[in-house]
Amino acid sequence: MLFRLKAICNRGFCTCFPDTLFGFYIGKCCKPHDDAYEKQDKSKEIADETLGRCVVREMLYKWYGYVVATVMWLGVRIGGYTTSWNAIKKER
């Protein structure tokens, strides 16, 4: 499922999410997140939390950084619950 999503709406590192928002480049937060999902070297929860913290930091702790981070976190959590590591392995 993850790889099908990337094929449909890949815009760089953030799958189905823009790399730049409100003039801030958040692609550098998405790359480690996408890498963690592909390598499966740490839990999805840790990767998702790290993504949220990085987005807030990159958006200079502005109020909308917290909103964007929450929306992204919810999106990856929903995707994380619907896609297991085993399902990703089978798609390769």
Buried (B, 14 or more C-beta within 10 A) or exposed (E): EBBEEBEEEEBBBBBEBEBEBEEBBBBEBBBBBBEBBEEEEEEBEEBBBBBBEBBBEBBEEEEEBBEBBEEBBEBBBEBBEEBEEEEBEEEE
